[in-house]
């Protein structure tokens, strides 16, 4: 049976200042063709500032490091 991913939602980005990295997260519904059931899957990825900015811009969510950037960090 084929696996089908339909639509991502719940995108967010969090900054961990202690380790200086960003965690990206999003959800998507997973289902198997021929079945009406859907299962929520969560994906998390760790990245640097450049990747986090790209992710936030693409999904139109606030960038968590904006306050730190304005302070000159």
Number of C-alpha atoms within 10 A of each C-alpha: 7 7 9 12 13 11 9 12 13 10 18 20 21 16 19 11 10 6 7 10 15 22 16 19 17 15 16 18 16 16 17 14 11 8 8 7 10 14 11 9 12 14 10 13 11 14 16 12 15 9 14 24 19 12 19 17 12 9 12 11 13 13 18 18 18 11 10 10 9 8 7 6 8
